């Protein structure tokens, strides 16, 4: 039996973006991979015509600034399923469908005894969106645990298995993001999770969390239950990360937001040294290439934007890196505030901030 063709219909998308911006667009839901070849054929047939609207693949809408009437057609990915895809002497290779909740997937892995993603707990969005953004938190980035991404190249009309070196990963970036909306449709993501697990406690907030006993002296596994002789278990790290994020970040269901709105800027070592001499409290994280990553939230707070509003939007009162919708905001309001914050940080520190959420106009 052939799959039913995808049907796009006009739908309200305000509940499909965590900033809570009002939006409507032509939307179809993908819950069966067998529908994709027909989608590729339809895209090829309409390419170059006046009626061809670009396609945007939507996950959880947690990294998005959505215009009221985007010119794109929206494909919502609702593919489901998690399985142990392979096992090696050193790793479990776990596969998840693109429509799975990211946080739910991390929780499921720990329940099954597959540690390694606990530092990325409570990040909103879907599994399929995670490689696009190369999500990261508390000393771990997704590409460090990735086995491969199974994705359709919608322009070429074929499916590919892409390994990390082919994905063009960088800080909060990937080939999937740079190639533009509508080319790549991620359907499954596979992760290599280590059997010889060691806790990652690089960040002070995590290392000093009371639920982890300070984390000092942590060692690796001491048995099949992933208990450590002198340090926390994966589940304890998961719980600590959730606690930290809930205390620091507003719940989008209560106060619309897209999480961290700006990337932490990466500057050359010389510029970082000058800034840290002028501003001793500025935190910097040395990078492998010799550059230094600066704390964007600190820069924004020092520029006077913590808790400050511009119309219906503002930077959060306890976390200056988070732009929030106090109610009634549109995409234009969000972008106006973003420009104002960037201008003030540039004027005070000579540092350019880059917006993290994608603008869908």
N, C-alpha and C positions, 0 to 999 in steps of 0.2 A: 504494500500500500504506500503510495507516495505521500509525502508530508503536505499538510495544508499550507498554502502560500501565506506569507506574512501580510497582514492587512494593517495599514496605517490609518489611524483615525484621530481627529482632533480631541486632545485631552488636557485637563488641568494638571500642571506639574509643580504646583506650589509645595505639595507634600513630598516631592521627589528631589528637592534640593535642601540641604540642611540649613542654609541661610534663610529659608522660608520666603524667597522672593516670588512674587506672582508671575506665572508664566503659563503659556499654552503653546502647544505644537502638535504636529502630526506624529503619533506614537504607535509603535508596534512592539509586542513582547515576544522575545525569543526564548522558548522553553524546550526546544527540540533541535539538535544539531542538524537533523536531516532537512531542515528548512533552508539551510545556508546556501547550497548550490543554486536554488531558485532565486535567492536574494542576489547572489553574484550576477546571475544572468540578467536580472531586472536592472541592476545598477549599470551593467555594461551596455544594455540596450538604450538606457536613457542618458548615458554620458554625452556631454556636449550639447544637449538640447536645452531649450529655454525652460522646460518644465522640470529639469533635474535639480532637485534640492539636495545639498550635501547631507551626508549621513553622520550622525553623532551617536557613538555607543555610550550608553549611560549605565553606570553601576549604581552605587548608593547615593550619588549626588552630594557627597561630602567634601568635594574639592572643586566646587563649581560656583561661578557667578553667572546666573542665567538671566538673559534679557526677557522682557515680557512676551515678545513674539520672535523667538529665534528663527532664523532663516533655515535652520537644519530640520531634517526629519530625525526623530529620536528612536533609537533601538534600545529597548530596555532588556538587559540580559537576566534571565531567570533560570539558567541551567543549574541543576542540583546534583550532588553526589560527592562522597569522599571515600577513598579506598587506599589500602596499602598496595601501591603499584609494583614495588620491587623491594628487595632487601639484599644488602651486601654485608660482609663481615663488619664493616664500620658504620653503616648507615641504614636507616629506614627511608625509603623513597615514597612519599605520600602524595597522592594526587587529589586535587579538589576542583570541582567545576566552578566556572567563573561567577556564577550567581550566588554562591555560598557567602554568608556573612563572614567577614574576615575574623572578627573577634570570636564568633562561634566556632570557626575552624581551629583557631589557636586553642581554645578551650577543649575541643574534641580531641586534638592531638595529645594534650596532656592527660586526658582521661584514658586514652588508649596506651599511655606509656611511651609517647614519642616526644621527647623534649627538644627544645632548640628555638622555639618562636616566642617564648614567654615574655621577652622584653618588648614585643610588639603587641601586647594585649591592649584591648579597648580602643584600638585605632578604628575609627568608623569606616564604613564602605564595604566593598565586596572583594573576594579573592581575585577576580579578574582585573579589578582596577589597581590592585597592589603593585604589580610590576610596572604599570604605566608610570606611576609616581615614584617607583623605587622607594617605598615607604621605609621609614627608619625611626627609631627611638631608643634612648637609653643604651647607646653604644652598639646597636645592631642595625644593619640595613638588610633589606630583603634579598638583595643579590648575593649576600654571603651565605644564604641558605638555599638558594635556588638550584634546582636540577635542570628544569627546562620549562618553556612556555609553549603550549600548543595553540596556535592562532591561525585564523584564516586571513590571507592577504586578499582582501575583497577586490582590489584592482586587478590582481592576477588570476583570481578565481580559483585559488588552491590553498590547501592547508599545509602548514609547516610546523615542525618542531624546532624551536629556537633555543639554543643553549646560552648561558650567560654572556659569553664573549660576543655573541651575535646580537645581543639586545641593546648594546650601546649605553649601558648603565652609567649614570653619574649621580651626583648629589641631587636628590628629588627629581630625577630626570631619566629618560630612556628613549630609545629609538621609537617606541610606540607613541610617545608624546611629541617628539620632534617631527615625525612624518606627517602629523596633522590628523585632524578628525576624519574618520570614515575610511581609513585604509585598513587598519588592523582590528580584527574581532577576536579577542582572546576567549577561548572556550574552556581550556583546562590549564592548571598550573601545577607543577610538580616540585616538591621540596626534598632536599637531602637533610635529614635530621640525624644528628650524631648519636651513636650509641655510647661513645666515650664523652659524655656530656660534662662540661665545666661551666659554672655560673659566670655570667658577665655582669660585673658590678662596677663598671668604669665611672658612671655618673654619680656625683656626690649625693643627689636626692635619693638614689637607689641604694648606694652603698651604706648610707647612714640611716636608712629607714628602720624604725624600731621593730617592725615585723621580721626583719632579717638579722636582728642581733648585731647590727653594725656591719655585717658581712665580712669582717676581717678574718683572714686566715682560711677563707673558703677554699675547698679542694674539689676534686672531681667526684665521680660516682664511687659509692662504697658498696653497691649491691644492685640487684635488679629493680628494686623499688625506687631507684634514683635518689636515695638519701645520701647526703654527704656527711663525712666524718666531722667536719668543722665548719660547714657552711650551709646555706639554705638549699631547699629542694626547688625544682622547677615550679611547682605549684605555689610555693611561698613567694617566689619572684613574681609570678603571674599576679598573685593577690596584691603584692606591694605596688606593682606598676598600676594596677587598676585603682588602688587607693590614691596614689600620687596624682594620676590623671583626673580622677573625680574631684580632688581638692583644688587642682590648678585650673581646670578647664570647665567652662559652663556646658551644661547638657543642652544639645541642640533642640531637644523636645520642649525645653523651657525657655531658652533664649537662643534664637537663631544664630548660627555661626558656622564657619567652615574650618574650624580648628586653627592651626597656625596659618596666618594669612600671608606672611612674608618668609622667604627662605633666610636662614642664617647666612649672612654674606661671607664669602671667602676672599681674603685679601692677601697680598704678598707680605712676607715676613717683615720687610722694612716698614710698610705702612702700619702693620699691627703694632710694631715696637714703638713707633711714634705715638700712636693713639693710646697705648697702655701706659706710656710715660706721662701723657697729659691726663689720662683718666685711669688711675690705678685700679679702680673697681671693675673695669671692663674685662670680662672673662673671654679668654681665647683658647681655642683647641687646635694644636698643631696638626697639620694634615700630612699624609704620606709624601705629597709632592713638594713639601717645604712651605706651603702657604699656611695661613691661619684662619680658622673659622671663628667668626665673632658672634656674640649673642645678640640677635636682632631685637629680642624683647627688651634688653637693657638699653639699647640705642633708642628705641621708640619711647621708652619710659623717660629717659634723660632728655629727650626732645620735647617732653611735656604732653605726651598723648595718652598716657595711662589714665583710663577712666574718663577721657574727654570725648565729647560728642560733636558731630557735625550733622545737624538735622536728625533724621531717624536712625542713624548709625553711629557707632563709636568704637573705640578700643576698650576692651574689657577692664573693669575696675581693679581686678586682681592679677590679670595676665595681659600685659600690654601687647603681646604678639597676636592676640585673638581679636578679630574684628567682629562685632556683634550687631544684629538687627534688633533695635528696640521696638520695632513694630511699624509696619507700613512702608518699609524701604523698597526701593527699586534698584535695578542694577546700576543705574546712573549715580545713585547716592553712594553706593559701595565704591565705585571707581573714583568718585570725587574725593572721598575720604582717603583712599589709597594714594592718590596723587599728592594730597596735602601732607600725609605722613612721610612719604618718600622725599618730598621737597625739604621738609624740616630736618630730616636725618642727614640729607646731603649737605645742607647748609651748615649744620653744626659739626658734623664729623667727616665730611668728604667721602661718605660711603653710600653706594647705590644699593637700595633694597629692591629685590625682585619679588613680584607677586607670585604666590604659590598656586592658588586656585586658577583654573582655566576660565577665561571669559567666553561664554557661549552667546554670541550675538546674532 
